[in-house]
């Protein structure tokens, strides 16, 4: 993989990380606006779960935060592993 491809991969992974942080903040601030049995959680057009109880929304928010940290670490380590110059 050439240097341009590595940078594109790095930017793509960093973008996913930022989107995960935004989704985590969105879920964390969701509050009690739950109608019916629960709420559906979607990320990038994909349905994660269609019936999350109000008590579990915070757990999903934490999951998105942790996943974003993992993606961010992967993105920042691209320089070492792929030898981006």
Buried (B, 14 or more C-beta within 10 A) or exposed (E): EEEEEBBEBBEEBBEBBEBBBEBBEEBBEBEEEBEEEBBEBEBEEEEBEEEBEBEBBEEBBEBBBEBBEEBBEBBEEBEEEBEBE
